[in-house]
Amino acid sequence: MEQARPPIITILGHVDHGKTTLLDYIRKTSVAAKEHGGITQHIGAYQITHNSKPITFIDTPGHAAFEKMRSRGAKVADIAILVVAADDGVMPQTSEAIKHIQEAKVPLVVAVNKIDLPGINIKVQMEKIKKQLSDRDVKLEEYGGDTPLVPISAKTGEGVDKLLETIELVAELHELKADPQAQVAGVVIEAMLDKFKGPVATILVRNGTLNKGDQIMLGGIKGKIRGMFDFNMKAITEAGPSTPVEILGLEAVPSVGAKLGEEPKEMEKAQVQSLVDKLKQGENKTLKLVIKADKQGSLEAIQAGLEKHNDERRVVEFKFLGTGDIVEDNVKLASSTGSIVIGFNIKVLPAAQKLADTDHVLIRTYLIIYELLEEMEEVIEGLIKVGQVEEVLGKAKIIAEFPHGKERIAGSRIVEGSIAKGQRIRVVREDTIIGETKLKSLRKVKEEVNKVEKGNDCGMLFEPQLDFQIGDTVESFRVI
C-alpha cells in the first residue's frame, strides 16, 4: 500500500555560490541518528530530520553526475535546490544547472545565498536575480509561477529553516508516495572498486524495500547483498523508499545511473554499436583516441589497459594523452584525425561540446576506469567481428622523388616493419589518407625486390599513381 515517503533533494549552482557550505550547515544541525556519532563518512547521500520528518539529500559532485543519471533515464531527485549567490547573481554554471533541472522536469526551489555579506544592497540584488531567473524561464511564485525563492545565509544559518520548510511544502504538493511492499526499485548514485570490500555501490531506494541477503541485478551486474550500511556507515538489514544505502556483494562495479532489476546493459550496447558504426563510416581502420584524465596516474592506467591490445597488431592508436578538462583543441584534433575523445573524471567544457556536436565528434566520459576499459574492449571486439581492425605491416617515409617516364618513383626509407609486393598499400599525409594503391615496382638500389625491411631505403612505383609528396608516409597493411 502506498504511503508518503521522504523527498529526495539535490543541490546545484555555480561554483563558490555556497552549495557545500549549505550542505555542511544542514548536516551539522539536522542530521538524523546523532546517537551514532554524526557523519564521519558519507556515501553520496544522507538523511536529515526537520520537524520530525526525514529529508534525503544527494551529495552530487556537480552537474556532470546529475546529467549522467538523467541521460540514462534514471529519475533520481524529486526536488532541486538552485543556489544563487546574492552578490554574483546568475552565472554560467547557474544557467547550466537551470537547463539540467528544466530538462529533467524536476520541481525547483531557488535559494539566494550570502545575504549576510556586508556592503551589498540586498533589495537591489534580489530584484536583479529575479529578473535574471525570469529571463531563463524560471517562473517565480511572486510572479504567478510555482518556483519559491528563499533568501538564506548558509554561513550563519539565516533562512535555512525556511528553506527546509519550503522543501516540505513542495514535497506535500507533489504527493510523493511509495509502497514499501512493492517490488524494489532504485538507482546507483555512486560506485567504486574498494581494495578491501570489492565492488561497492550506493543505491537510492525509490520503491519497495531492499533487504540484506537479496539477490539483485544492477545494469546487468549480478550480486547477493552480503552487507548494507546507512549514511552513518551503520550496518542495517533493510532500506525502504527514499533511503540511501551502501551495499556489498556485487560481482563487478555497476555504472552510475544503473537501475535495480535492469538487465544486461542494453543502453551501453547501443552506445558501443554507435562507436563501431562511426568507425566503419570513416577511414578509420583502428580505434583512434584522444584521452583526457583527471591526473597522470589515471592516464597511465587507462593507457596500459588499452595498450595491451597492441601486442601483435595495432588496434588502438593514441593521438593525444593529457590531463585536464576536454577543450576545443582536443575536439579539433579528434575531428582532423578521425578519433574519439575519451574523458575520465573530468568535464567537457561547453565550447568543446558545441564544437563536437557541429563536427560530429564522439565524446565519451567515465567516472570508473573499469567501465572505460570494458566499453573500449567491446568496441574493439565489435570492429574485429566486422573485419574493420587492421594489422599495419610496415611504414616508410617518402624522402625523395624521381621521374620515371610519365610516372614518379617515391624514394622511401622503411621506418617500421617491412613493405612487400602484394600487400595493400596506402599513402598518408598528416593523418589523412591520400589514397590506396598497389606496388608496381619495388627496388632496392637498382635491383627489383619483393620485400624491404626496416632501416633500408628503396624506390616505390605505384599503380595507380598517387599525388604523393616528400614527407608522406607509405603504409602496408592487412585487414583482419
KOLRO-377558 format. One record per residue (C-alpha): residue number from 1; residue in one letter; chain; x, y, z. Coordinates in steps of 0.1 Angstrom, whole numbers. Layout:
<atoms>
ATOM     k   r   c       X       Y       Z
ATOM   NUM   A   A       X       Y       Z
...
</atoms>
This chain:
<atoms>
ATOM     k   r   c       X       Y       Z
ATOM     1   M   A       0       0       0
ATOM     2   E   A      13      34     -10
ATOM     3   Q   A      23      59      17
ATOM     4   A   A      41      92      19
ATOM     5   R   A      79      90      15
ATOM     6   P   A     107     114      22
ATOM     7   P   A     116     138      -6
ATOM     8   I   A     149     134     -23
ATOM     9   I   A     168     166     -28
ATOM    10   T   A     198     176     -50
ATOM    11   I   A     216     210     -47
ATOM    12   L   A     230     226     -78
ATOM    13   G   A     245     260     -87
ATOM    14   H   A     276     280     -97
ATOM    15   V   A     310     272     -82
ATOM    16   D   A     316     292     -49
ATOM    17   H   A     280     301     -45
ATOM    18   G   A     277     281     -13
ATOM    19   K   A     264     246     -22
ATOM    20   T   A     289     229       0
ATOM    21   T   A     285     254      28
ATOM    22   L   A     247     249      28
ATOM    23   L   A     251     211      28
ATOM    24   D   A     276     213      57
ATOM    25   Y   A     253     236      77
ATOM    26   I   A     223     213      72
ATOM    27   R   A     244     182      81
ATOM    28   K   A     258     197     113
ATOM    29   T   A     224     210     126
ATOM    30   S   A     199     185     113
ATOM    31   V   A     215     150     108
ATOM    32   A   A     193     121     119
ATOM    33   A   A     207      94     142
ATOM    34   K   A     231     116     160
ATOM    35   E   A     235      89     186
ATOM    36   H   A     258      71     161
ATOM    37   G   A     283      99     163
ATOM    38   G   A     271     121     134
ATOM    39   I   A     286     118     100
ATOM    40   T   A     322     109      99
ATOM    41   Q   A     319      94      64
ATOM    42   H   A     291      97      40
ATOM    43   I   A     281      76      10
ATOM    44   G   A     270     102     -15
ATOM    45   A   A     237     108       2
ATOM    46   Y   A     223     113      37
ATOM    47   Q   A     191     119      56
ATOM    48   I   A     182     147      80
ATOM    49   T   A     151     152     101
ATOM    50   H   A     132     185     101
ATOM    51   N   A     100     189     121
ATOM    52   S   A     103     152     128
ATOM    53   K   A     101     145      91
ATOM    54   P   A     130     129      71
ATOM    55   I   A     145     145      40
ATOM    56   T   A     171     128      18
ATOM    57   F   A     199     148       2
ATOM    58   I   A     220     136     -27
ATOM    59   D   A     255     150     -23
ATOM    60   T   A     262     150     -60
ATOM    61   P   A     297     160     -73
ATOM    62   G   A     280     185     -96
ATOM    63   H   A     261     189    -129
ATOM    64   A   A     281     161    -146
ATOM    65   A   A     267     134    -124
ATOM    66   F   A     232     149    -124
ATOM    67   E   A     233     150    -162
ATOM    68   K   A     247     115    -165
ATOM    69   M   A     220     100    -143
ATOM    70   R   A     193     120    -162
ATOM    71   S   A     206     109    -196
ATOM    72   R   A     204      72    -185
ATOM    73   G   A     167      76    -178
ATOM    74   A   A     172      74    -141
ATOM    75   K   A     149      97    -122
ATOM    76   V   A     168     105     -90
ATOM    77   A   A     159     137     -73
ATOM    78   D   A     123     148     -65
ATOM    79   I   A     133     185     -59
ATOM    80   A   A     163     205     -70
ATOM    81   I   A     176     235     -49
ATOM    82   L   A     193     261     -71
ATOM    83   V   A     218     281     -51
ATOM    84   V   A     225     316     -63
ATOM    85   A   A     249     340     -46
ATOM    86   A   A     234     373     -37
ATOM    87   D   A     265     393     -48
ATOM    88   D   A     271     375     -81
ATOM    89   G   A     236     367     -93
ATOM    90   V   A     231     342    -121
ATOM    91   M   A     264     329    -135
ATOM    92   P   A     273     305    -164
ATOM    93   Q   A     271     274    -142
ATOM    94   T   A     238     287    -127
ATOM    95   S   A     224     288    -163
ATOM    96   E   A     237     253    -170
ATOM    97   A   A     221     240    -138
ATOM    98   I   A     188     256    -147
ATOM    99   K   A     189     238    -181
ATOM   100   H   A     196     204    -165
ATOM   101   I   A     168     209    -140
ATOM   102   Q   A     143     220    -166
ATOM   103   E   A     152     191    -189
ATOM   104   A   A     148     167    -160
ATOM   105   K   A     114     182    -152
ATOM   106   V   A     122     184    -115
ATOM   107   P   A     105     209     -92
ATOM   108   L   A     128     238     -83
ATOM   109   V   A     134     259     -52
ATOM   110   V   A     157     289     -55
ATOM   111   A   A     180     296     -25
ATOM   112   V   A     196     331     -27
ATOM   113   N   A     227     327      -5
ATOM   114   K   A     252     351      11
ATOM   115   I   A     225     376      22
ATOM   116   D   A     248     383      52
ATOM   117   L   A     276     398      31
ATOM   118   P   A     285     433      41
ATOM   119   G   A     284     461      16
ATOM   120   I   A     257     448      -8
ATOM   121   N   A     222     462     -13
ATOM   122   I   A     201     431      -8
ATOM   123   K   A     169     447     -22
ATOM   124   V   A     186     457     -54
ATOM   125   Q   A     204     424     -58
ATOM   126   M   A     173     404     -52
ATOM   127   E   A     154     423     -79
ATOM   128   K   A     183     417    -103
ATOM   129   I   A     184     380     -96
ATOM   130   K   A     146     377    -100
ATOM   131   K   A     149     393    -135
ATOM   132   Q   A     178     371    -144
ATOM   133   L   A     158     340    -134
ATOM   134   S   A     127     351    -153
ATOM   135   D   A     149     357    -184
ATOM   136   R   A     158     320    -181
ATOM   137   D   A     122     309    -179
ATOM   138   V   A     123     303    -141
ATOM   139   K   A      87     312    -131
ATOM   140   L   A      89     325     -96
ATOM   141   E   A      59     323     -72
ATOM   142   E   A      56     361     -67
ATOM   143   Y   A      52     365    -104
ATOM   144   G   A      25     339    -107
ATOM   145   G   A      47     309    -111
ATOM   146   D   A      54     278     -90
ATOM   147   T   A      90     283     -80
ATOM   148   P   A      97     295     -45
ATOM   149   L   A     126     318     -37
ATOM   150   V   A     141     318      -2
ATOM   151   P   A     169     342       9
ATOM   152   I   A     195     324      31
ATOM   153   S   A     229     326      47
ATOM   154   A   A     245     291      46
ATOM   155   K   A     272     306      68
ATOM   156   T   A     251     318      97
ATOM   157   G   A     220     296      91
ATOM   158   E   A     196     325      85
ATOM   159   G   A     167     313      63
ATOM   160   V   A     178     277      62
ATOM   161   D   A     149     266      84
ATOM   162   K   A     126     284      60
ATOM   163   L   A     143     266      31
ATOM   164   L   A     136     232      47
ATOM   165   E   A     100     241      54
ATOM   166   T   A      96     252      17
ATOM   167   I   A     111     218       7
ATOM   168   E   A      85     200      28
ATOM   169   L   A      56     221      13
ATOM   170   V   A      68     214     -23
ATOM   171   A   A      70     177     -14
ATOM   172   E   A      35     177       0
ATOM   173   L   A      22     195     -31
ATOM   174   H   A      36     168     -53
ATOM   175   E   A      23     140     -31
ATOM   176   L   A      55     119     -31
ATOM   177   K   A      45      83     -23
ATOM   178   A   A      59      48     -24
ATOM   179   D   A      49      12     -14
ATOM   180   P   A      74      -5       9
ATOM   181   Q   A      59     -38       0
ATOM   182   A   A      62     -33     -38
ATOM   183   Q   A      89     -48     -60
ATOM   184   V   A     121     -30     -51
ATOM   185   A   A     133      -2     -74
ATOM   186   G   A     163      20     -70
ATOM   187   V   A     193      36     -88
ATOM   188   V   A     230      37     -83
ATOM   189   I   A     243      71     -74
ATOM   190   E   A     279      61     -66
ATOM   191   A   A     300      30     -74
ATOM   192   M   A     337      21     -69
ATOM   193   L   A     361      -8     -65
ATOM   194   D   A     373      -9     -29
ATOM   195   K   A     405     -28     -24
ATOM   196   F   A     392     -43       8
ATOM   197   K   A     354     -45       2
ATOM   198   G   A     355     -53     -35
ATOM   199   P   A     328     -38     -58
ATOM   200   V   A     307     -12     -37
ATOM   201   A   A     276       7     -48
ATOM   202   T   A     255      33     -32
ATOM   203   I   A     218      28     -41
ATOM   204   L   A     190      52     -36
ATOM   205   V   A     159      31     -30
ATOM   206   R   A     129      46     -48
ATOM   207   N   A     102      20     -41
ATOM   208   G   A      98     -12     -22
ATOM   209   T   A     123     -24       4
ATOM   210   L   A     159     -37      -1
ATOM   211   N   A     170     -64      23
ATOM   212   K   A     203     -79      33
ATOM   213   G   A     206    -113      15
ATOM   214   D   A     186    -102     -16
ATOM   215   Q   A     197    -114     -50
ATOM   216   I   A     199     -83     -72
ATOM   217   M   A     207     -72    -107
ATOM   218   L   A     222     -37    -114
ATOM   219   G   A     226     -28    -150
ATOM   220   G   A     233     -64    -159
ATOM   221   I   A     257     -70    -129
ATOM   222   K   A     245     -97    -105
ATOM   223   G   A     250     -98     -68
ATOM   224   K   A     238    -110     -35
ATOM   225   I   A     237     -83      -8
ATOM   226   R   A     261     -95      20
ATOM   227   G   A     264     -61      37
ATOM   228   M   A     243     -30      39
ATOM   229   F   A     252       3      55
ATOM   230   D   A     234      36      61
ATOM   231   F   A     248      71      56
ATOM   232   N   A     265      69      90
ATOM   233   M   A     281      36      79
ATOM   234   K   A     260      17     105
ATOM   235   A   A     252     -18      94
ATOM   236   I   A     215     -23      86
ATOM   237   T   A     193     -51      73
ATOM   238   E   A     167     -33      52
ATOM   239   A   A     162       0      34
ATOM   240   G   A     129      14      24
ATOM   241   P   A     118      42       0
ATOM   242   S   A     140      73      -3
ATOM   243   T   A     167      56      17
ATOM   244   P   A     204      58       6
ATOM   245   V   A     223      27      13
ATOM   246   E   A     258      13       5
ATOM   247   I   A     258     -24      -5
ATOM   248   L   A     285     -51      -8
ATOM   249   G   A     283     -84     -26
ATOM   250   L   A     283     -74     -63
ATOM   251   E   A     302     -94     -89
ATOM   252   A   A     315     -62    -106
ATOM   253   V   A     313     -24    -103
ATOM   254   P   A     280     -11    -118
ATOM   255   S   A     275      21    -137
ATOM   256   V   A     264      53    -121
ATOM   257   G   A     227      55    -130
ATOM   258   A   A     222      18    -133
ATOM   259   K   A     188       7    -120
ATOM   260   L   A     178     -22     -98
ATOM   261   G   A     164     -50    -118
ATOM   262   E   A     180     -37    -150
ATOM   263   E   A     190     -65    -173
ATOM   264   P   A     223     -65    -193
ATOM   265   K   A     234     -31    -204
ATOM   266   E   A     212     -25    -235
ATOM   267   M   A     220      12    -234
ATOM   268   E   A     257       6    -232
ATOM   269   K   A     254     -19    -260
ATOM   270   A   A     237       6    -282
ATOM   271   Q   A     263      32    -274
ATOM   272   V   A     291       7    -282
ATOM   273   Q   A     275      -1    -315
ATOM   274   S   A     273      36    -323
ATOM   275   L   A     310      38    -319
ATOM   276   V   A     316       8    -341
ATOM   277   D   A     293      23    -368
ATOM   278   K   A     311      56    -366
ATOM   279   L   A     344      40    -372
ATOM   280   K   A     330      19    -401
ATOM   281   Q   A     317      51    -418
ATOM   282   G   A     351      68    -419
ATOM   283   E   A     386      59    -430
ATOM   284   N   A     395      45    -396
ATOM   285   K   A     408      10    -395
ATOM   286   T   A     420      14    -359
ATOM   287   L   A     405      28    -328
ATOM   288   K   A     420      63    -326
ATOM   289   L   A     417      80    -293
ATOM   290   V   A     422     114    -277
ATOM   291   I   A     422     108    -240
ATOM   292   K   A     420     133    -211
ATOM   293   A   A     420     123    -175
ATOM   294   D   A     420     139    -140
ATOM   295   K   A     456     130    -132
ATOM   296   Q   A     487     114    -147
ATOM   297   G   A     482      82    -127
ATOM   298   S   A     447      77    -141
ATOM   299   L   A     460      84    -176
ATOM   300   E   A     488      58    -173
ATOM   301   A   A     463      32    -160
ATOM   302   I   A     440      38    -190
ATOM   303   Q   A     468      37    -215
ATOM   304   A   A     482       5    -201
ATOM   305   G   A     447     -11    -201
ATOM   306   L   A     442      -3    -237
ATOM   307   E   A     477      -8    -250
ATOM   308   K   A     476     -45    -243
ATOM   309   H   A     455     -49    -274
ATOM   310   N   A     486     -37    -295
ATOM   311   D   A     508     -67    -286
ATOM   312   E   A     505     -83    -321
ATOM   313   R   A     488     -57    -342
ATOM   314   R   A     480     -20    -340
ATOM   315   V   A     444     -19    -328
ATOM   316   V   A     444      12    -306
ATOM   317   E   A     462      44    -317
ATOM   318   F   A     467      72    -291
ATOM   319   K   A     465     106    -309
ATOM   320   F   A     468     126    -276
ATOM   321   L   A     471     118    -239
ATOM   322   G   A     468     146    -214
ATOM   323   T   A     453     157    -181
ATOM   324   G   A     426     183    -175
ATOM   325   D   A     391     191    -189
ATOM   326   I   A     382     184    -225
ATOM   327   V   A     387     216    -245
ATOM   328   E   A     381     228    -281
ATOM   329   D   A     416     218    -292
ATOM   330   N   A     410     182    -282
ATOM   331   V   A     379     181    -303
ATOM   332   K   A     397     198    -333
ATOM   333   L   A     424     171    -331
ATOM   334   A   A     398     143    -329
ATOM   335   S   A     380     158    -359
ATOM   336   S   A     411     160    -381
ATOM   337   T   A     423     125    -372
ATOM   338   G   A     391     106    -371
ATOM   339   S   A     394     100    -334
ATOM   340   I   A     370      95    -304
ATOM   341   V   A     375     117    -274
ATOM   342   I   A     376      99    -241
ATOM   343   G   A     374     117    -207
ATOM   344   F   A     380     102    -173
ATOM   345   N   A     367     120    -142
ATOM   346   I   A     369     154    -159
ATOM   347   K   A     344     178    -175
ATOM   348   V   A     337     187    -211
ATOM   349   L   A     338     224    -215
ATOM   350   P   A     306     238    -232
ATOM   351   A   A     326     252    -261
ATOM   352   A   A     342     218    -267
ATOM   353   Q   A     308     201    -266
ATOM   354   K   A     293     226    -290
ATOM   355   L   A     322     220    -315
ATOM   356   A   A     319     183    -311
ATOM   357   D   A     282     185    -320
ATOM   358   T   A     290     206    -350
ATOM   359   D   A     318     184    -362
ATOM   360   H   A     301     151    -353
ATOM   361   V   A     329     141    -329
ATOM   362   L   A     320     114    -304
ATOM   363   I   A     329     123    -268
ATOM   364   R   A     326      96    -241
ATOM   365   T   A     332     104    -204
ATOM   366   Y   A     336      79    -175
ATOM   367   L   A     339      80    -137
ATOM   368   I   A     352      45    -133
ATOM   369   I   A     382      31    -152
ATOM   370   Y   A     367      -3    -153
ATOM   371   E   A     338      10    -173
ATOM   372   L   A     360      28    -197
ATOM   373   L   A     382      -2    -204
ATOM   374   E   A     352     -25    -207
ATOM   375   E   A     334      -4    -232
ATOM   376   M   A     365       2    -253
ATOM   377   E   A     372     -35    -253
ATOM   378   E   A     337     -41    -266
ATOM   379   V   A     343     -16    -294
ATOM   380   I   A     375     -34    -304
ATOM   381   E   A     357     -67    -304
ATOM   382   G   A     330     -52    -325
ATOM   383   L   A     355     -40    -350
ATOM   384   I   A     372     -74    -352
ATOM   385   K   A     338     -91    -358
ATOM   386   V   A     331     -68    -388
ATOM   387   G   A     366     -71    -402
ATOM   388   Q   A     375     -35    -396
ATOM   389   V   A     406     -39    -374
ATOM   390   E   A     438     -39    -393
ATOM   391   E   A     474     -50    -388
ATOM   392   V   A     499     -25    -401
ATOM   393   L   A     528     -45    -415
ATOM   394   G   A     552     -17    -423
ATOM   395   K   A     557      21    -427
ATOM   396   A   A     580      41    -449
ATOM   397   K   A     587      78    -451
ATOM   398   I   A     590      93    -486
ATOM   399   I   A     623     113    -486
ATOM   400   A   A     627     119    -523
ATOM   401   E   A     611     116    -557
ATOM   402   F   A     625     106    -591
ATOM   403   P   A     609     109    -626
ATOM   404   H   A     603      76    -645
ATOM   405   G   A     589      85    -679
ATOM   406   K   A     554      98    -672
ATOM   407   E   A     554      83    -638
ATOM   408   R   A     571      92    -605
ATOM   409   I   A     592      70    -581
ATOM   410   A   A     589      76    -544
ATOM   411   G   A     623      74    -528
ATOM   412   S   A     615      59    -494
ATOM   413   R   A     630      48    -461
ATOM   414   I   A     614      19    -442
ATOM   415   V   A     609      31    -406
ATOM   416   E   A     587       3    -392
ATOM   417   G   A     583     -34    -400
ATOM   418   S   A     586     -42    -437
ATOM   419   I   A     569     -35    -470
ATOM   420   A   A     564     -61    -497
ATOM   421   K   A     548     -66    -531
ATOM   422   G   A     513     -79    -529
ATOM   423   Q   A     504     -61    -497
ATOM   424   R   A     477     -34    -495
ATOM   425   I   A     494       0    -497
ATOM   426   R   A     482      35    -487
ATOM   427   V   A     497      69    -486
ATOM   428   V   A     491      91    -455
ATOM   429   R   A     497     128    -451
ATOM   430   E   A     493     143    -416
ATOM   431   D   A     469     115    -406
ATOM   432   T   A     448     119    -437
ATOM   433   I   A     447      90    -462
ATOM   434   I   A     455     103    -497
ATOM   435   G   A     446      70    -512
ATOM   436   E   A     452      33    -516
ATOM   437   T   A     473      18    -544
ATOM   438   K   A     495     -12    -553
ATOM   439   L   A     532     -16    -557
ATOM   440   K   A     541     -18    -595
ATOM   441   S   A     577     -19    -587
ATOM   442   L   A     598     -21    -555
ATOM   443   R   A     636     -15    -559
ATOM   444   K   A     665     -17    -535
ATOM   445   V   A     694       3    -550
ATOM   446   K   A     688      -7    -587
ATOM   447   E   A     676     -43    -580
ATOM   448   E   A     639     -53    -582
ATOM   449   V   A     630     -69    -549
ATOM   450   N   A     599     -84    -533
ATOM   451   K   A     604     -71    -498
ATOM   452   V   A     623     -43    -480
ATOM   453   E   A     629     -44    -442
ATOM   454   K   A     632     -16    -416
ATOM   455   G   A     662       7    -419
ATOM   456   N   A     666       2    -457
ATOM   457   D   A     660      27    -485
ATOM   458   C   A     640      18    -516
ATOM   459   G   A     622      31    -546
ATOM   460   M   A     584      26    -550
ATOM   461   L   A     564      29    -582
ATOM   462   F   A     527      30    -575
ATOM   463   E   A     499      17    -597
ATOM   464   P   A     476      35    -599
ATOM   465   Q   A     497      67    -594
ATOM   466   L   A     490      89    -564
ATOM   467   D   A     499     125    -560
ATOM   468   F   A     524     119    -532
ATOM   469   Q   A     547     145    -516
ATOM   470   I   A     580     143    -498
ATOM   471   G   A     572     138    -461
ATOM   472   D   A     542     115    -468
ATOM   473   T   A     540      81    -451
ATOM   474   V   A     535      48    -470
ATOM   475   E   A     518      21    -450
ATOM   476   S   A     514     -16    -459
ATOM   477   F   A     486     -33    -440
ATOM   478   R   A     461     -61    -440
ATOM   479   V   A     425     -62    -426
ATOM   480   I   A     419     -89    -401
</atoms>
